[in-house]
């Protein structure tokens, strides 16, 4: 079997009395897009900082490309932190060459790669400008180029879409799909599940410092598919929630996405609704990632009122 790109085994990190990450275990398969998902404050950034050896775990182990995180293994990783940081008075070209040199990319190679990405990112007219003359979105694209300038095997991106407009979100998303096609591994954190649903092969859901679910996204959708049906009915949301076997109901496109308790047959719930209400149509559907998240949190017995 191929070696996992990243392996985290029973890792815990505390800051004083606060547990930021609690006994986390996960594996990131190579050549995939892996989403580290959860609300703000769930422990995503702390996990990434431990992978990057910025902060050390209190217990457990982390391996990157088969080795404990070290200067050697991390040279093969591109890291985009949540806190963006550029030297605002430097020209764009000087900044990119400087960051490439830090990553031990020779000047000729750096210029070739920068040339490619300036066109791809539509930044060429800004090459001679100072960083502080660029918009926030442009600065973020500059930092993204700096993250990939050394052609890393693994990309670790902490909230990479934060602050980008929809056009640039789509641009970065397409690049990540392209990288996956080159057998690179991408790990990114987000609290926006819609982004993860469009991109990820594998996910790990974290809330309140604990993992509640991880695995192949398609497999997870198949596993939870029996729990969700779509119903078009004159019943109110409150009436649907009062139906035995129903644990959640969300309005959608003139109907409801109804989440059922484990082991409950969809036909039994539909029959109960038929007895008291008009039901115009019903069907089984693949659950959305937010529905999977909410169900996983309930199954884990964790109180979670925040939506993500």
LUMPANU-327200 format. One record per residue (C-alpha): x, z, y. Coordinates in Angstrom, 1 decimal, always signed. Example, Ala and Ser with C-alpha at 12.3 -4.5 7.8 and 13.67 -1.06 7.14 Angstrom:
REM LUMPANU-327200
X +12.3 Z +7.8 Y -4.5
X +13.7 Z +7.1 Y -1.1
REM end
This chain:
REM LUMPANU-327200
X +0.0 Z +0.0 Y +0.0
X +1.3 Z -0.7 Y +3.5
X +2.6 Z +2.2 Y +5.5
X +0.2 Z +3.6 Y +8.1
X +1.2 Z +3.0 Y +11.7
X +0.5 Z +6.6 Y +12.7
X -0.3 Z +9.7 Y +10.5
X -1.5 Z +13.0 Y +11.9
X -1.7 Z +15.8 Y +9.4
X -3.5 Z +19.1 Y +10.2
X -2.3 Z +19.2 Y +13.8
X -3.3 Z +22.0 Y +16.1
X -2.4 Z +22.5 Y +19.8
X -3.4 Z +25.5 Y +21.9
X -2.9 Z +26.3 Y +25.5
X -3.1 Z +30.0 Y +25.8
X -6.5 Z +31.0 Y +24.3
X -7.8 Z +27.5 Y +24.6
X -7.6 Z +25.2 Y +21.5
X -7.2 Z +21.7 Y +22.7
X -6.9 Z +20.1 Y +19.2
X -8.0 Z +21.9 Y +16.1
X -6.6 Z +21.0 Y +12.6
X -6.8 Z +17.2 Y +13.3
X -5.9 Z +14.9 Y +10.4
X -6.2 Z +11.1 Y +10.7
X -4.4 Z +7.9 Y +9.7
X -4.1 Z +4.7 Y +11.7
X -3.8 Z +1.6 Y +9.5
X -1.4 Z -1.1 Y +10.7
X -2.6 Z -4.2 Y +12.4
X -5.9 Z -2.7 Y +13.6
X -7.6 Z -1.5 Y +16.7
X -8.2 Z +2.2 Y +16.4
X -10.5 Z +4.1 Y +18.8
X -10.0 Z +7.7 Y +19.5
X -13.4 Z +8.6 Y +20.9
X -15.2 Z +11.6 Y +22.4
X -16.3 Z +13.2 Y +25.6
X -14.0 Z +14.1 Y +28.4
X -12.1 Z +17.3 Y +27.4
X -12.6 Z +16.7 Y +23.7
X -8.8 Z +16.6 Y +23.0
X -8.0 Z +12.8 Y +23.1
X -5.3 Z +12.9 Y +25.7
X -3.6 Z +15.9 Y +24.1
X -3.6 Z +14.1 Y +20.8
X -2.0 Z +11.0 Y +22.4
X +0.6 Z +13.2 Y +24.2
X +1.6 Z +14.8 Y +20.9
X +1.9 Z +11.3 Y +19.3
X +4.2 Z +10.3 Y +22.1
X +6.2 Z +13.6 Y +21.8
X +5.4 Z +14.6 Y +25.3
X +4.1 Z +17.9 Y +24.0
X +4.7 Z +19.4 Y +20.6
X +2.0 Z +20.5 Y +18.2
X +1.8 Z +24.2 Y +17.4
X +1.3 Z +23.3 Y +13.7
X +1.0 Z +20.2 Y +11.5
X +3.0 Z +17.0 Y +11.5
X +2.9 Z +13.6 Y +13.2
X +4.6 Z +10.4 Y +11.9
X +5.0 Z +7.2 Y +13.7
X +5.9 Z +4.1 Y +11.7
X +6.8 Z +6.4 Y +8.8
X +9.1 Z +8.7 Y +10.7
X +8.6 Z +11.9 Y +12.8
X +8.1 Z +11.0 Y +16.4
X +11.5 Z +10.5 Y +18.0
X +13.3 Z +8.4 Y +20.6
X +14.0 Z +5.7 Y +18.0
X +10.5 Z +5.4 Y +16.6
X +8.9 Z +5.6 Y +20.0
X +11.0 Z +2.6 Y +21.4
X +8.6 Z +0.5 Y +19.2
X +5.6 Z +1.9 Y +21.0
X +4.0 Z +0.9 Y +24.3
X +2.3 Z +3.7 Y +26.1
X -0.2 Z +3.5 Y +28.9
X -1.0 Z +7.0 Y +30.1
X -4.3 Z +8.1 Y +31.7
X -2.4 Z +9.1 Y +34.8
X -1.2 Z +5.8 Y +36.2
X +2.1 Z +6.0 Y +38.1
X +3.9 Z +3.2 Y +40.0
X +6.5 Z +3.3 Y +42.8
X +4.2 Z +2.2 Y +45.6
X +7.0 Z +0.9 Y +48.0
X +8.6 Z -1.4 Y +45.4
X +7.9 Z -5.1 Y +45.1
X +5.9 Z -6.1 Y +42.0
X +8.7 Z -8.2 Y +40.5
X +11.4 Z -5.5 Y +41.2
X +9.1 Z -2.8 Y +39.7
X +8.5 Z -4.8 Y +36.5
X +12.2 Z -5.6 Y +36.1
X +13.1 Z -2.0 Y +36.6
X +10.6 Z -0.8 Y +34.0
X +11.8 Z -3.5 Y +31.6
X +15.4 Z -2.3 Y +32.0
X +14.4 Z +1.2 Y +31.2
X +13.0 Z -0.1 Y +28.0
X +16.3 Z -1.9 Y +27.3
X +14.9 Z -5.4 Y +27.8
X +17.6 Z -7.7 Y +29.2
X +16.9 Z -9.4 Y +32.5
X +16.5 Z -13.0 Y +31.2
X +14.0 Z -11.9 Y +28.5
X +12.2 Z -9.7 Y +30.9
X +11.8 Z -12.5 Y +33.4
X +10.4 Z -14.9 Y +30.7
X +7.9 Z -12.3 Y +29.6
X +6.9 Z -11.3 Y +33.2
X +6.4 Z -15.0 Y +34.0
X +4.0 Z -15.4 Y +31.1
X +2.0 Z -12.3 Y +31.9
X +1.8 Z -12.9 Y +35.7
X -0.1 Z -16.1 Y +35.0
X -2.3 Z -14.5 Y +32.3
X -3.2 Z -11.7 Y +34.6
X -3.6 Z -13.9 Y +37.7
X -1.0 Z -11.9 Y +39.6
X +1.5 Z -14.6 Y +40.6
X +0.5 Z -14.7 Y +44.3
X +1.3 Z -11.0 Y +44.4
X +4.8 Z -11.1 Y +42.9
X +6.7 Z -10.4 Y +46.1
X +4.2 Z -7.9 Y +47.5
X +4.7 Z -4.2 Y +47.5
X +2.7 Z -2.2 Y +45.0
X +0.7 Z -0.3 Y +47.6
X -0.6 Z -3.7 Y +48.9
X -2.4 Z -4.2 Y +45.6
X -5.9 Z -3.1 Y +44.6
X -6.3 Z -0.4 Y +42.1
X -7.3 Z -2.9 Y +39.4
X -4.2 Z -5.1 Y +40.2
X -2.0 Z -2.0 Y +39.9
X -3.5 Z -1.2 Y +36.6
X -2.8 Z -4.7 Y +35.4
X +0.9 Z -4.3 Y +36.5
X +1.1 Z -1.1 Y +34.5
X -0.4 Z -2.9 Y +31.5
X +2.3 Z -5.6 Y +31.7
X +4.9 Z -2.8 Y +31.9
X +3.4 Z -1.3 Y +28.8
X +3.9 Z -4.4 Y +26.7
X +7.1 Z -5.8 Y +28.3
X +9.3 Z -4.7 Y +25.4
X +7.0 Z -6.3 Y +22.8
X +6.1 Z -3.1 Y +21.0
X +4.6 Z -2.9 Y +17.5
X +2.1 Z -0.2 Y +18.5
X +0.2 Z +0.1 Y +21.8
X -1.2 Z +3.5 Y +22.7
X -3.6 Z +3.3 Y +25.7
X -5.3 Z +6.3 Y +27.2
X -8.6 Z +5.2 Y +28.9
X -7.2 Z +1.7 Y +29.5
X -10.5 Z +0.4 Y +31.0
X -10.9 Z +3.1 Y +33.6
X -11.1 Z +1.7 Y +37.1
X -11.4 Z -1.9 Y +36.0
X -14.2 Z -4.2 Y +37.0
X -16.1 Z -6.0 Y +34.2
X -14.1 Z -9.2 Y +34.5
X -10.8 Z -7.4 Y +34.1
X -12.2 Z -5.2 Y +31.3
X -13.0 Z -8.4 Y +29.4
X -9.5 Z -9.8 Y +30.2
X -7.7 Z -6.7 Y +28.8
X -10.1 Z -6.6 Y +25.8
X -9.3 Z -10.2 Y +24.9
X -5.6 Z -9.4 Y +25.1
X -6.0 Z -6.5 Y +22.7
X -7.8 Z -8.8 Y +20.2
X -4.9 Z -11.2 Y +20.6
X -2.4 Z -8.5 Y +19.8
X -4.3 Z -7.5 Y +16.7
X -4.1 Z -11.1 Y +15.6
X -0.3 Z -10.7 Y +15.9
X -0.5 Z -7.7 Y +13.5
X +0.2 Z -5.2 Y +16.2
X -1.6 Z -1.8 Y +16.1
X -3.6 Z -0.7 Y +19.0
X -4.8 Z +2.9 Y +19.6
X -6.9 Z +3.6 Y +22.6
X -9.0 Z +6.5 Y +23.8
X -12.3 Z +6.2 Y +25.6
X -15.4 Z +8.2 Y +26.2
X -17.4 Z +4.9 Y +26.6
X -18.7 Z +4.1 Y +23.2
X -19.9 Z +0.6 Y +24.1
X -16.3 Z -0.5 Y +24.6
X -15.2 Z +0.9 Y +21.3
X -18.1 Z -0.7 Y +19.4
X -17.1 Z -4.1 Y +20.7
X -13.4 Z -3.7 Y +19.8
X -12.6 Z -1.2 Y +17.1
X -11.9 Z -1.7 Y +13.4
X -11.5 Z +2.0 Y +12.8
X -12.6 Z +5.1 Y +14.8
X -12.1 Z +8.8 Y +15.0
X -14.9 Z +10.8 Y +16.8
X -13.7 Z +14.1 Y +18.3
X -15.8 Z +16.7 Y +20.1
X -14.8 Z +20.2 Y +21.3
X -11.3 Z +19.8 Y +19.9
X -12.6 Z +19.0 Y +16.3
X -12.8 Z +15.7 Y +14.4
X -16.4 Z +15.1 Y +13.3
X -16.0 Z +11.7 Y +11.7
X -13.4 Z +8.9 Y +11.1
X -13.1 Z +5.8 Y +9.1
X -13.7 Z +2.0 Y +9.1
X -16.4 Z +1.2 Y +11.7
X -18.2 Z -1.3 Y +9.5
X -18.3 Z +1.2 Y +6.6
X -19.5 Z +4.0 Y +8.8
X -22.3 Z +1.7 Y +10.1
X -23.4 Z +0.9 Y +6.5
X -23.3 Z +4.6 Y +5.6
X -25.5 Z +5.6 Y +8.5
X -27.8 Z +2.5 Y +8.4
X -30.4 Z +4.2 Y +6.2
X -30.8 Z +6.9 Y +8.8
X -32.0 Z +4.6 Y +11.6
X -35.1 Z +2.4 Y +12.0
X -36.6 Z +0.5 Y +14.8
X -40.3 Z +1.0 Y +15.5
X -42.7 Z -0.6 Y +17.9
X -45.7 Z +1.7 Y +18.3
X -48.1 Z +3.2 Y +20.8
X -46.8 Z +6.7 Y +19.8
X -44.9 Z +8.7 Y +22.5
X -41.4 Z +9.8 Y +21.9
X -42.6 Z +13.3 Y +21.6
X -45.1 Z +12.3 Y +18.9
X -42.3 Z +10.5 Y +17.0
X -40.0 Z +13.5 Y +17.2
X -42.8 Z +15.6 Y +15.8
X -43.1 Z +13.4 Y +12.7
X -41.6 Z +15.1 Y +9.6
X -38.2 Z +13.6 Y +8.7
X -37.3 Z +12.4 Y +12.3
X -34.4 Z +14.0 Y +14.0
X -34.0 Z +11.8 Y +17.1
X -35.8 Z +9.0 Y +18.9
X -34.5 Z +6.8 Y +21.7
X -36.5 Z +4.3 Y +23.7
X -35.2 Z +0.7 Y +23.5
X -36.7 Z -2.7 Y +24.4
X -40.3 Z -1.6 Y +24.3
X -39.9 Z +0.4 Y +21.1
X -37.8 Z +3.3 Y +19.6
X -34.7 Z +3.6 Y +17.6
X -35.6 Z +6.5 Y +15.3
X -32.9 Z +8.5 Y +13.5
X -34.0 Z +10.1 Y +10.2
X -32.7 Z +13.2 Y +8.4
X -30.5 Z +12.7 Y +5.4
X -32.4 Z +11.7 Y +2.3
X -35.6 Z +10.8 Y +4.1
X -37.1 Z +7.4 Y +3.1
X -37.9 Z +5.2 Y +6.0
X -41.2 Z +4.1 Y +4.4
X -42.4 Z +7.7 Y +4.3
X -41.9 Z +8.1 Y +8.0
X -43.6 Z +4.8 Y +8.8
X -46.5 Z +5.9 Y +6.6
X -46.9 Z +9.1 Y +8.5
X -46.8 Z +7.2 Y +11.8
X -49.4 Z +4.7 Y +10.5
X -51.8 Z +7.6 Y +9.7
X -52.0 Z +8.7 Y +13.4
X -50.8 Z +5.8 Y +15.6
X -50.7 Z +2.0 Y +15.9
X -47.5 Z +0.6 Y +14.5
X -46.9 Z -3.0 Y +15.5
X -43.5 Z -3.6 Y +13.8
X -40.7 Z -1.8 Y +12.2
X -37.3 Z -2.7 Y +10.7
X -34.1 Z -1.1 Y +9.6
X -31.2 Z -1.6 Y +11.9
X -27.5 Z -1.0 Y +12.1
X -27.0 Z +2.2 Y +14.0
X -25.2 Z +2.1 Y +17.4
X -22.0 Z +4.1 Y +17.7
X -23.7 Z +6.6 Y +19.9
X -26.3 Z +7.3 Y +17.3
X -23.6 Z +7.7 Y +14.6
X -21.8 Z +10.1 Y +17.0
X -24.9 Z +12.2 Y +17.6
X -25.7 Z +12.4 Y +13.9
X -22.2 Z +13.3 Y +13.0
X -22.2 Z +16.1 Y +15.5
X -25.5 Z +17.4 Y +14.1
X -24.1 Z +17.2 Y +10.5
X -21.0 Z +19.2 Y +11.6
X -23.2 Z +21.9 Y +13.1
X -21.6 Z +21.5 Y +16.5
X -23.6 Z +22.1 Y +19.6
X -23.0 Z +19.1 Y +21.8
X -25.2 Z +18.4 Y +24.8
X -23.0 Z +15.9 Y +26.6
X -23.6 Z +12.2 Y +26.2
X -20.6 Z +9.8 Y +26.0
REM end
